[in-house]
Amino acid sequence: MSLVIDARGKRCPLPVIMLAKLAAQQEPGTEIAVLADDPAAAIDIPAWCRMKGHSFVSTEGDRHTVRL
């Protein structure tokens, strides 16, 4: 399953908080794309993945993809 969070216009840590809330409700293997235009998201989202044991898949522009 693939989900999308639109966090454009929101400043960190809000995109990571939104990701954490959605991820807590999902099964392992779920992919979540976070649309975030705050430059800090490119650092914070991979860091959150490392901390939580999830896989950071990629960043393409403002799209940051995570696999649970």
All heavy atoms as TSV, in Angstrom:
chain	resi	resn	atom	element	x	y	z
A	1	MET	N	N	0.842	-1.173	0.000
A	1	MET	CA	C	0.000	0.000	0.000
A	1	MET	C	C	0.889	1.238	0.000
A	1	MET	O	O	1.937	1.253	0.624
A	1	MET	CB	C	-0.891	-0.003	1.243
A	1	MET	CG	C	-1.752	1.227	1.341
A	1	MET	SD	S	-2.754	1.281	2.834
A	1	MET	CE	C	-4.067	0.215	2.339
A	2	SER	N	N	0.470	2.277	-0.700
A	2	SER	CA	C	1.221	3.519	-0.764
A	2	SER	C	C	0.306	4.671	-0.367
A	2	SER	O	O	-0.810	4.791	-0.870
A	2	SER	CB	C	1.755	3.731	-2.175
A	2	SER	OG	O	2.565	4.875	-2.213
A	3	LEU	N	N	0.780	5.502	0.559
A	3	LEU	CA	C	0.004	6.630	1.063
A	3	LEU	C	C	0.778	7.917	0.842
A	3	LEU	O	O	1.995	7.898	0.704
A	3	LEU	CB	C	-0.268	6.439	2.559
A	3	LEU	CG	C	-0.971	5.139	2.946
A	3	LEU	CD1	C	-0.955	4.972	4.459
A	3	LEU	CD2	C	-2.386	5.137	2.431
A	4	VAL	N	N	0.059	9.046	0.848
A	4	VAL	CA	C	0.688	10.348	0.641
A	4	VAL	C	C	0.246	11.297	1.746
A	4	VAL	O	O	-0.944	11.366	2.080
A	4	VAL	CB	C	0.313	10.941	-0.735
A	4	VAL	CG1	C	0.907	12.334	-0.904
A	4	VAL	CG2	C	0.765	10.023	-1.858
A	5	ILE	N	N	1.212	12.020	2.305
A	5	ILE	CA	C	0.947	13.090	3.268
A	5	ILE	C	C	1.344	14.390	2.588
A	5	ILE	O	O	2.473	14.528	2.123
A	5	ILE	CB	C	1.797	12.911	4.543
A	5	ILE	CG1	C	1.408	11.642	5.277
A	5	ILE	CG2	C	1.659	14.134	5.448
A	5	ILE	CD1	C	2.355	11.283	6.403
A	6	ASP	N	N	0.418	15.336	2.536
A	6	ASP	CA	C	0.733	16.638	1.961
A	6	ASP	C	C	1.065	17.601	3.098
A	6	ASP	O	O	0.178	18.123	3.764
A	6	ASP	CB	C	-0.426	17.164	1.129
A	6	ASP	CG	C	-0.053	18.415	0.349
A	6	ASP	OD1	O	1.039	18.983	0.593
A	6	ASP	OD2	O	-0.855	18.826	-0.509
A	7	ALA	N	N	2.350	17.809	3.329
A	7	ALA	CA	C	2.808	18.704	4.389
A	7	ALA	C	C	3.460	19.958	3.794
A	7	ALA	O	O	4.210	20.656	4.483
A	7	ALA	CB	C	3.787	17.969	5.297
A	8	ARG	N	N	3.165	20.243	2.539
A	8	ARG	CA	C	3.729	21.439	1.915
A	8	ARG	C	C	3.211	22.674	2.648
A	8	ARG	O	O	2.051	22.744	3.028
A	8	ARG	CB	C	3.369	21.502	0.438
A	8	ARG	CG	C	4.090	20.421	-0.352
A	8	ARG	CD	C	3.645	20.388	-1.776
A	8	ARG	NE	N	2.293	19.824	-1.823
A	8	ARG	CZ	C	1.724	19.372	-2.917
A	8	ARG	NH1	N	2.360	19.420	-4.072
A	8	ARG	NH2	N	0.513	18.863	-2.884
A	9	GLY	N	N	4.134	23.607	2.868
A	9	GLY	CA	C	3.783	24.832	3.576
A	9	GLY	C	C	3.920	24.713	5.086
A	9	GLY	O	O	3.776	25.692	5.796
A	10	LYS	N	N	4.190	23.518	5.574
A	10	LYS	CA	C	4.360	23.303	7.014
A	10	LYS	C	C	5.852	23.207	7.326
A	10	LYS	O	O	6.623	22.636	6.586
A	10	LYS	CB	C	3.631	22.047	7.456
A	10	LYS	CG	C	2.125	22.172	7.262
A	10	LYS	CD	C	1.404	20.951	7.742
A	10	LYS	CE	C	-0.096	21.057	7.701
A	10	LYS	NZ	N	-0.703	21.858	6.709
A	11	ARG	N	N	6.252	23.765	8.434
A	11	ARG	CA	C	7.651	23.759	8.851
A	11	ARG	C	C	7.924	22.583	9.775
A	11	ARG	O	O	7.056	22.154	10.540
A	11	ARG	CB	C	7.997	25.060	9.582
A	11	ARG	CG	C	7.885	26.279	8.687
A	11	ARG	CD	C	9.027	26.289	7.681
A	11	ARG	NE	N	8.773	27.212	6.584
A	11	ARG	CZ	C	8.987	26.916	5.314
A	11	ARG	NH1	N	9.439	25.743	4.965
A	11	ARG	NH2	N	8.759	27.803	4.385
A	12	CYS	N	N	9.138	22.056	9.691
A	12	CYS	CA	C	9.541	20.985	10.594
A	12	CYS	C	C	9.490	21.501	12.021
A	12	CYS	O	O	9.799	22.668	12.249
A	12	CYS	CB	C	10.947	20.489	10.239
A	12	CYS	SG	S	10.902	19.413	8.779
A	13	PRO	N	N	9.028	20.659	12.912
A	13	PRO	CA	C	8.897	19.210	12.806
A	13	PRO	C	C	7.527	18.709	12.358
A	13	PRO	O	O	7.269	17.505	12.431
A	13	PRO	CB	C	9.192	18.745	14.233
A	13	PRO	CG	C	8.571	19.805	15.080
A	13	PRO	CD	C	8.833	21.099	14.313
A	14	LEU	N	N	6.614	19.579	11.904
A	14	LEU	CA	C	5.261	19.125	11.570
A	14	LEU	C	C	5.217	18.002	10.533
A	14	LEU	O	O	4.453	17.042	10.721
A	14	LEU	CB	C	4.379	20.297	11.147
A	14	LEU	CG	C	3.954	21.220	12.295
A	14	LEU	CD1	C	3.133	22.382	11.762
A	14	LEU	CD2	C	3.166	20.454	13.337
A	15	PRO	N	N	5.988	18.035	9.431
A	15	PRO	CA	C	5.936	16.900	8.499
A	15	PRO	C	C	6.308	15.569	9.160
A	15	PRO	O	O	5.683	14.539	8.886
A	15	PRO	CB	C	6.935	17.284	7.408
A	15	PRO	CG	C	6.929	18.777	7.424
A	15	PRO	CD	C	6.799	19.133	8.888
A	16	VAL	N	N	7.291	15.591	10.054
A	16	VAL	CA	C	7.702	14.357	10.741
A	16	VAL	C	C	6.618	13.908	11.720
A	16	VAL	O	O	6.334	12.716	11.832
A	16	VAL	CB	C	9.056	14.551	11.454
A	16	VAL	CG1	C	9.415	13.332	12.273
A	16	VAL	CG2	C	10.143	14.833	10.430
A	17	ILE	N	N	5.987	14.846	12.393
A	17	ILE	CA	C	4.892	14.502	13.318
A	17	ILE	C	C	3.738	13.879	12.542
A	17	ILE	O	O	3.162	12.870	12.965
A	17	ILE	CB	C	4.443	15.740	14.105
A	17	ILE	CG1	C	5.555	16.165	15.077
A	17	ILE	CG2	C	3.139	15.473	14.848
A	17	ILE	CD1	C	5.336	17.515	15.723
A	18	MET	N	N	3.408	14.453	11.389
A	18	MET	CA	C	2.333	13.897	10.552
A	18	MET	C	C	2.694	12.490	10.084
A	18	MET	O	O	1.849	11.592	10.077
A	18	MET	CB	C	2.066	14.824	9.361
A	18	MET	CG	C	1.519	16.172	9.764
A	18	MET	SD	S	1.511	17.377	8.409
A	18	MET	CE	C	0.186	16.724	7.391
A	19	LEU	N	N	3.953	12.296	9.695
A	19	LEU	CA	C	4.430	10.978	9.268
A	19	LEU	C	C	4.325	9.974	10.411
A	19	LEU	O	O	3.831	8.861	10.226
A	19	LEU	CB	C	5.865	11.085	8.771
A	19	LEU	CG	C	6.599	9.786	8.468
A	19	LEU	CD1	C	5.869	8.964	7.411
A	19	LEU	CD2	C	8.036	10.078	8.053
A	20	ALA	N	N	4.771	10.351	11.587
A	20	ALA	CA	C	4.752	9.442	12.740
A	20	ALA	C	C	3.330	9.019	13.096
A	20	ALA	O	O	3.081	7.841	13.385
A	20	ALA	CB	C	5.426	10.100	13.936
A	21	LYS	N	N	2.393	9.957	13.057
A	21	LYS	CA	C	0.997	9.630	13.383
A	21	LYS	C	C	0.414	8.643	12.383
A	21	LYS	O	O	-0.256	7.687	12.764
A	21	LYS	CB	C	0.151	10.897	13.428
A	21	LYS	CG	C	0.374	11.724	14.666
A	21	LYS	CD	C	-0.526	12.937	14.680
A	21	LYS	CE	C	-0.289	13.771	15.921
A	21	LYS	NZ	N	-1.148	14.973	15.932
A	22	LEU	N	N	0.657	8.863	11.096
A	22	LEU	CA	C	0.124	7.957	10.077
A	22	LEU	C	C	0.826	6.603	10.131
A	22	LEU	O	O	0.191	5.553	10.043
A	22	LEU	CB	C	0.263	8.566	8.686
A	22	LEU	CG	C	-0.308	7.741	7.538
A	22	LEU	CD1	C	-1.808	7.495	7.719
A	22	LEU	CD2	C	-0.045	8.421	6.212
A	23	ALA	N	N	2.144	6.616	10.314
A	23	ALA	CA	C	2.913	5.371	10.338
A	23	ALA	C	C	2.465	4.457	11.474
A	23	ALA	O	O	2.463	3.233	11.323
A	23	ALA	CB	C	4.406	5.683	10.468
A	24	ALA	N	N	2.073	5.029	12.599
A	24	ALA	CA	C	1.657	4.231	13.755
A	24	ALA	C	C	0.422	3.387	13.457
A	24	ALA	O	O	0.177	2.382	14.137
A	24	ALA	CB	C	1.394	5.140	14.946
A	25	GLN	N	N	-0.331	3.748	12.427
A	25	GLN	CA	C	-1.573	3.059	12.087
A	25	GLN	C	C	-1.422	2.090	10.919
A	25	GLN	O	O	-2.405	1.502	10.474
A	25	GLN	CB	C	-2.651	4.087	11.723
A	25	GLN	CG	C	-2.910	5.119	12.785
A	25	GLN	CD	C	-3.738	6.279	12.258
A	25	GLN	OE1	O	-4.229	6.266	11.135
A	25	GLN	NE2	N	-3.884	7.302	13.082
A	26	GLN	N	N	-0.194	1.942	10.401
A	26	GLN	CA	C	0.009	1.164	9.176
A	26	GLN	C	C	0.767	-0.140	9.434
A	26	GLN	O	O	1.461	-0.278	10.424
A	26	GLN	CB	C	0.766	2.007	8.154
A	26	GLN	CG	C	0.115	3.328	7.827
A	26	GLN	CD	C	-1.319	3.216	7.393
A	26	GLN	OE1	O	-1.669	2.375	6.567
A	26	GLN	NE2	N	-2.184	4.059	7.950
A	27	GLU	N	N	0.641	-1.039	8.484
A	27	GLU	CA	C	1.326	-2.329	8.534
A	27	GLU	C	C	2.747	-2.202	7.988
A	27	GLU	O	O	3.017	-1.334	7.144
A	27	GLU	CB	C	0.567	-3.357	7.675
A	27	GLU	CG	C	-0.836	-3.653	8.164
A	27	GLU	CD	C	-0.853	-4.361	9.500
A	27	GLU	OE1	O	0.023	-5.202	9.733
A	27	GLU	OE2	O	-1.731	-4.052	10.317
A	28	PRO	N	N	3.661	-3.077	8.425
A	28	PRO	CA	C	5.007	-3.095	7.841
A	28	PRO	C	C	4.922	-3.291	6.322
A	28	PRO	O	O	4.047	-4.004	5.827
A	28	PRO	CB	C	5.669	-4.301	8.515
A	28	PRO	CG	C	4.943	-4.450	9.809
A	28	PRO	CD	C	3.512	-4.050	9.508
A	29	GLY	N	N	5.821	-2.643	5.620
A	29	GLY	CA	C	5.835	-2.726	4.159
A	29	GLY	C	C	5.103	-1.591	3.475
A	29	GLY	O	O	5.243	-1.388	2.276
A	30	THR	N	N	4.314	-0.838	4.229
A	30	THR	CA	C	3.590	0.296	3.667
A	30	THR	C	C	4.574	1.384	3.256
A	30	THR	O	O	5.522	1.674	3.976
A	30	THR	CB	C	2.598	0.870	4.702
A	30	THR	OG1	O	1.676	-0.135	5.081
A	30	THR	CG2	C	1.840	2.062	4.149
A	31	GLU	N	N	4.348	1.973	2.089
A	31	GLU	CA	C	5.151	3.119	1.660
A	31	GLU	C	C	4.354	4.389	1.887
A	31	GLU	O	O	3.159	4.443	1.583
A	31	GLU	CB	C	5.539	3.013	0.188
A	31	GLU	CG	C	6.687	2.072	-0.034
A	31	GLU	CD	C	7.377	2.259	-1.375
A	31	GLU	OE1	O	6.983	3.150	-2.169
A	31	GLU	OE2	O	8.325	1.511	-1.626
A	32	ILE	N	N	5.019	5.378	2.449
A	32	ILE	CA	C	4.397	6.681	2.688
A	32	ILE	C	C	5.267	7.728	2.016
A	32	ILE	O	O	6.469	7.803	2.270
A	32	ILE	CB	C	4.275	6.983	4.192
A	32	ILE	CG1	C	3.442	5.910	4.888
A	32	ILE	CG2	C	3.658	8.370	4.403
A	32	ILE	CD1	C	3.387	6.049	6.400
A	33	ALA	N	N	4.651	8.531	1.157
A	33	ALA	CA	C	5.343	9.657	0.529
A	33	ALA	C	C	4.925	10.920	1.271
A	33	ALA	O	O	3.736	11.181	1.449
A	33	ALA	CB	C	4.974	9.761	-0.938
A	34	VAL	N	N	5.908	11.665	1.724
A	34	VAL	CA	C	5.648	12.923	2.412
A	34	VAL	C	C	6.016	14.053	1.458
A	34	VAL	O	O	7.165	14.160	1.034
A	34	VAL	CB	C	6.475	13.046	3.710
A	34	VAL	CG1	C	6.153	14.352	4.416
A	34	VAL	CG2	C	6.225	11.855	4.631
A	35	LEU	N	N	5.027	14.863	1.102
A	35	LEU	CA	C	5.267	16.039	0.275
A	35	LEU	C	C	5.570	17.185	1.222
A	35	LEU	O	O	4.689	17.612	1.985
A	35	LEU	CB	C	4.047	16.359	-0.584
A	35	LEU	CG	C	3.519	15.216	-1.448
A	35	LEU	CD1	C	2.279	15.664	-2.217
A	35	LEU	CD2	C	4.585	14.700	-2.389
A	36	ALA	N	N	6.802	17.646	1.250
A	36	ALA	CA	C	7.220	18.684	2.188
A	36	ALA	C	C	8.227	19.598	1.518
A	36	ALA	O	O	9.240	19.132	1.006
A	36	ALA	CB	C	7.829	18.051	3.434
A	37	ASP	N	N	7.936	20.904	1.532
A	37	ASP	CA	C	8.827	21.863	0.888
A	37	ASP	C	C	9.762	22.575	1.869
A	37	ASP	O	O	10.567	23.405	1.452
A	37	ASP	CB	C	8.042	22.872	0.055
A	37	ASP	CG	C	6.916	23.539	0.823
A	37	ASP	OD1	O	6.793	23.328	2.049
A	37	ASP	OD2	O	6.141	24.280	0.189
A	38	ASP	N	N	9.710	22.222	3.148
A	38	ASP	CA	C	10.665	22.754	4.115
A	38	ASP	C	C	11.988	22.014	3.904
A	38	ASP	O	O	12.025	20.787	3.981
A	38	ASP	CB	C	10.161	22.534	5.537
A	38	ASP	CG	C	11.093	23.080	6.596
A	38	ASP	OD1	O	12.230	23.483	6.268
A	38	ASP	OD2	O	10.705	23.103	7.778
A	39	PRO	N	N	13.080	22.726	3.615
A	39	PRO	CA	C	14.362	22.050	3.378
A	39	PRO	C	C	14.794	21.136	4.519
A	39	PRO	O	O	15.487	20.142	4.289
A	39	PRO	CB	C	15.354	23.203	3.189
A	39	PRO	CG	C	14.520	24.362	2.773
A	39	PRO	CD	C	13.186	24.177	3.446
A	40	ALA	N	N	14.384	21.422	5.740
A	40	ALA	CA	C	14.761	20.579	6.880
A	40	ALA	C	C	14.153	19.187	6.787
A	40	ALA	O	O	14.687	18.237	7.364
A	40	ALA	CB	C	14.347	21.245	8.189
A	41	ALA	N	N	13.069	19.032	6.039
A	41	ALA	CA	C	12.434	17.712	5.898
A	41	ALA	C	C	13.381	16.708	5.250
A	41	ALA	O	O	13.347	15.518	5.580
A	41	ALA	CB	C	11.142	17.828	5.088
A	42	ALA	N	N	14.241	17.179	4.346
A	42	ALA	CA	C	15.192	16.283	3.678
A	42	ALA	C	C	16.205	15.702	4.660
A	42	ALA	O	O	16.805	14.664	4.390
A	42	ALA	CB	C	15.913	17.031	2.559
A	43	ILE	N	N	16.376	16.328	5.800
A	43	ILE	CA	C	17.267	15.833	6.852
A	43	ILE	C	C	16.457	15.100	7.920
A	43	ILE	O	O	16.821	14.011	8.359
A	43	ILE	CB	C	18.048	17.004	7.483
A	43	ILE	CG1	C	18.928	17.653	6.427
A	43	ILE	CG2	C	18.853	16.536	8.696
A	43	ILE	CD1	C	19.480	19.001	6.826
A	44	ASP	N	N	15.340	15.702	8.331
A	44	ASP	CA	C	14.562	15.175	9.452
A	44	ASP	C	C	13.866	13.851	9.145
A	44	ASP	O	O	13.801	12.975	10.010
A	44	ASP	CB	C	13.522	16.195	9.906
A	44	ASP	CG	C	14.143	17.416	10.556
A	44	ASP	OD1	O	15.367	17.392	10.817
A	44	ASP	OD2	O	13.412	18.395	10.791
A	45	ILE	N	N	13.341	13.681	7.940
A	45	ILE	CA	C	12.611	12.448	7.615
A	45	ILE	C	C	13.565	11.242	7.566
A	45	ILE	O	O	13.267	10.218	8.199
A	45	ILE	CB	C	11.775	12.613	6.335
A	45	ILE	CG1	C	10.641	13.621	6.617
A	45	ILE	CG2	C	11.213	11.273	5.865
A	45	ILE	CD1	C	9.840	14.038	5.411
A	46	PRO	N	N	14.718	11.315	6.893
A	46	PRO	CA	C	15.652	10.176	6.964
A	46	PRO	C	C	16.129	9.897	8.395
A	46	PRO	O	O	16.296	8.735	8.784
A	46	PRO	CB	C	16.813	10.593	6.060
A	46	PRO	CG	C	16.229	11.589	5.126
A	46	PRO	CD	C	15.176	12.309	5.916
A	47	ALA	N	N	16.328	10.955	9.184
A	47	ALA	CA	C	16.753	10.768	10.582
A	47	ALA	C	C	15.671	10.043	11.376
A	47	ALA	O	O	15.967	9.154	12.186
A	47	ALA	CB	C	17.078	12.110	11.220
A	48	TRP	N	N	14.420	10.391	11.157
A	48	TRP	CA	C	13.295	9.718	11.829
A	48	TRP	C	C	13.277	8.241	11.438
A	48	TRP	O	O	13.081	7.381	12.289
A	48	TRP	CB	C	11.980	10.408	11.472
A	48	TRP	CG	C	10.792	9.753	12.078
A	48	TRP	CD1	C	10.294	9.970	13.333
A	48	TRP	CD2	C	9.942	8.772	11.474
A	48	TRP	NE1	N	9.186	9.173	13.545
A	48	TRP	CE2	C	8.954	8.428	12.409
A	48	TRP	CE3	C	9.922	8.139	10.235
A	48	TRP	CZ2	C	7.952	7.496	12.142
A	48	TRP	CZ3	C	8.931	7.216	9.970
A	48	TRP	CH2	C	7.970	6.908	10.916
A	49	CYS	N	N	13.507	7.949	10.162
A	49	CYS	CA	C	13.538	6.555	9.700
A	49	CYS	C	C	14.632	5.764	10.418
A	49	CYS	O	O	14.379	4.646	10.883
A	49	CYS	CB	C	13.779	6.487	8.192
A	49	CYS	SG	S	12.378	7.019	7.207
A	50	ARG	N	N	15.822	6.318	10.509
A	50	ARG	CA	C	16.920	5.632	11.210
A	50	ARG	C	C	16.561	5.393	12.674
A	50	ARG	O	O	16.799	4.315	13.210
A	50	ARG	CB	C	18.211	6.447	11.119
A	50	ARG	CG	C	18.870	6.412	9.757
A	50	ARG	CD	C	20.254	7.036	9.768
A	50	ARG	NE	N	20.257	8.430	10.208
A	50	ARG	CZ	C	20.035	9.484	9.418
A	50	ARG	NH1	N	19.776	9.291	8.127
A	50	ARG	NH2	N	20.073	10.704	9.896
A	51	MET	N	N	15.972	6.381	13.315
A	51	MET	CA	C	15.621	6.291	14.725
A	51	MET	C	C	14.542	5.230	14.974
A	51	MET	O	O	14.574	4.531	15.983
A	51	MET	CB	C	15.130	7.661	15.210
A	51	MET	CG	C	14.918	7.765	16.693
A	51	MET	SD	S	14.560	9.461	17.212
A	51	MET	CE	C	13.006	9.762	16.400
A	52	LYS	N	N	13.610	5.098	14.028
A	52	LYS	CA	C	12.469	4.182	14.193
A	52	LYS	C	C	12.672	2.830	13.520
A	52	LYS	O	O	11.833	1.946	13.628
A	52	LYS	CB	C	11.191	4.828	13.654
A	52	LYS	CG	C	10.761	6.050	14.435
A	52	LYS	CD	C	10.392	5.674	15.849
A	52	LYS	CE	C	9.890	6.850	16.639
A	52	LYS	NZ	N	9.497	6.480	17.989
A	53	GLY	N	N	13.771	2.664	12.776
A	53	GLY	CA	C	14.040	1.392	12.115
A	53	GLY	C	C	13.283	1.186	10.818
A	53	GLY	O	O	13.102	0.055	10.375
A	54	HIS	N	N	12.853	2.269	10.185
A	54	HIS	CA	C	12.173	2.193	8.894
A	54	HIS	C	C	13.164	2.494	7.779
A	54	HIS	O	O	14.262	3.006	8.028
A	54	HIS	CB	C	11.000	3.172	8.842
A	54	HIS	CG	C	9.964	2.935	9.891
A	54	HIS	ND1	N	9.355	1.714	10.085
A	54	HIS	CD2	C	9.443	3.750	10.833
A	54	HIS	CE1	C	8.485	1.798	11.081
A	54	HIS	NE2	N	8.531	3.025	11.558
A	55	SER	N	N	12.780	2.215	6.554
A	55	SER	CA	C	13.653	2.445	5.400
A	55	SER	C	C	13.311	3.763	4.733
A	55	SER	O	O	12.154	4.000	4.382
A	55	SER	CB	C	13.492	1.323	4.377
A	55	SER	OG	O	13.852	0.093	4.941
A	56	PHE	N	N	14.315	4.594	4.550
A	56	PHE	CA	C	14.134	5.798	3.752
A	56	PHE	C	C	14.405	5.410	2.313
A	56	PHE	O	O	15.491	4.940	1.984
A	56	PHE	CB	C	15.076	6.907	4.207
A	56	PHE	CG	C	14.875	8.166	3.433
A	56	PHE	CD1	C	13.764	8.951	3.663
A	56	PHE	CD2	C	15.766	8.530	2.456
A	56	PHE	CE1	C	13.549	10.103	2.928
A	56	PHE	CE2	C	15.564	9.680	1.716
A	56	PHE	CZ	C	14.459	10.466	1.948
A	57	VAL	N	N	13.422	5.574	1.441
A	57	VAL	CA	C	13.527	5.106	0.061
A	57	VAL	C	C	14.194	6.148	-0.834
A	57	VAL	O	O	15.161	5.848	-1.525
A	57	VAL	CB	C	12.139	4.713	-0.491
A	57	VAL	CG1	C	12.222	4.305	-1.951
A	57	VAL	CG2	C	11.526	3.604	0.353
A	58	SER	N	N	13.663	7.374	-0.838
A	58	SER	CA	C	14.227	8.381	-1.745
A	58	SER	C	C	13.667	9.764	-1.462
A	58	SER	O	O	12.646	9.921	-0.797
A	58	SER	CB	C	13.901	8.029	-3.201
A	58	SER	OG	O	12.511	8.117	-3.442
A	59	THR	N	N	14.385	10.743	-2.015
A	59	THR	CA	C	13.883	12.113	-2.103
A	59	THR	C	C	13.917	12.494	-3.563
A	59	THR	O	O	14.940	12.348	-4.228
A	59	THR	CB	C	14.754	13.086	-1.287
A	59	THR	OG1	O	14.580	12.821	0.102
A	59	THR	CG2	C	14.353	14.533	-1.547
A	60	GLU	N	N	12.782	12.942	-4.059
A	60	GLU	CA	C	12.672	13.452	-5.430
A	60	GLU	C	C	11.969	14.794	-5.351
A	60	GLU	O	O	10.751	14.843	-5.192
A	60	GLU	CB	C	11.892	12.476	-6.299
A	60	GLU	CG	C	12.578	11.132	-6.460
A	60	GLU	CD	C	11.732	10.133	-7.228
A	60	GLU	OE1	O	10.822	10.547	-7.973
A	60	GLU	OE2	O	11.981	8.937	-7.059
A	61	GLY	N	N	12.743	15.870	-5.402
A	61	GLY	CA	C	12.161	17.204	-5.229
A	61	GLY	C	C	11.622	17.341	-3.816
A	61	GLY	O	O	12.344	17.157	-2.846
A	62	ASP	N	N	10.326	17.634	-3.717
A	62	ASP	CA	C	9.672	17.796	-2.413
A	62	ASP	C	C	9.029	16.502	-1.917
A	62	ASP	O	O	8.308	16.502	-0.923
A	62	ASP	CB	C	8.591	18.877	-2.485
A	62	ASP	CG	C	9.174	20.268	-2.657
A	62	ASP	OD1	O	10.393	20.435	-2.417
A	62	ASP	OD2	O	8.421	21.192	-3.017
A	63	ARG	N	N	9.259	15.388	-2.614
A	63	ARG	CA	C	8.641	14.112	-2.268
A	63	ARG	C	C	9.679	13.217	-1.577
A	63	ARG	O	O	10.685	12.856	-2.169
A	63	ARG	CB	C	8.106	13.428	-3.521
A	63	ARG	CG	C	7.354	12.146	-3.267
A	63	ARG	CD	C	6.913	11.534	-4.611
A	63	ARG	NE	N	6.045	10.422	-4.414
A	63	ARG	CZ	C	4.716	10.476	-4.454
A	63	ARG	NH1	N	4.115	11.631	-4.699
A	63	ARG	NH2	N	3.991	9.409	-4.259
A	64	HIS	N	N	9.390	12.860	-0.323
A	64	HIS	CA	C	10.280	12.025	0.496
A	64	HIS	C	C	9.538	10.726	0.788
A	64	HIS	O	O	8.480	10.749	1.414
A	64	HIS	CB	C	10.632	12.742	1.803
A	64	HIS	CG	C	11.056	14.164	1.583
A	64	HIS	ND1	N	12.337	14.498	1.189
A	64	HIS	CD2	C	10.369	15.329	1.673
A	64	HIS	CE1	C	12.412	15.817	1.067
A	64	HIS	NE2	N	11.224	16.339	1.354
A	65	THR	N	N	10.083	9.607	0.330
A	65	THR	CA	C	9.372	8.324	0.447
A	65	THR	C	C	10.029	7.428	1.488
A	65	THR	O	O	11.246	7.275	1.522
A	65	THR	CB	C	9.333	7.616	-0.925
A	65	THR	OG1	O	8.741	8.486	-1.877
A	65	THR	CG2	C	8.507	6.333	-0.844
A	66	VAL	N	N	9.154	6.832	2.325
A	66	VAL	CA	C	9.556	5.986	3.447
A	66	VAL	C	C	8.857	4.634	3.298
A	66	VAL	O	O	7.710	4.560	2.849
A	66	VAL	CB	C	9.081	6.651	4.771
A	66	VAL	CG1	C	9.278	5.739	5.951
A	66	VAL	CG2	C	9.775	7.973	4.968
A	67	ARG	N	N	9.545	3.550	3.664
A	67	ARG	CA	C	8.917	2.222	3.721
A	67	ARG	C	C	8.978	1.748	5.164
A	67	ARG	O	O	10.040	1.699	5.767
A	67	ARG	CB	C	9.619	1.226	2.810
A	67	ARG	CG	C	8.898	-0.131	2.802
A	67	ARG	CD	C	9.506	-1.122	1.820
A	67	ARG	NE	N	9.518	-0.595	0.464
A	67	ARG	CZ	C	10.629	-0.313	-0.237
A	67	ARG	NH1	N	11.815	-0.520	0.287
A	67	ARG	NH2	N	10.556	0.151	-1.457
A	68	LEU	N	N	7.821	1.402	5.679
A	68	LEU	CA	C	7.736	0.936	7.072
A	68	LEU	C	C	8.175	-0.491	7.192
A	68	LEU	O	O	8.107	-1.265	6.281
A	68	LEU	CB	C	6.310	1.089	7.594
A	68	LEU	CG	C	5.712	2.482	7.481
A	68	LEU	CD1	C	4.296	2.482	8.031
A	68	LEU	CD2	C	6.554	3.516	8.216
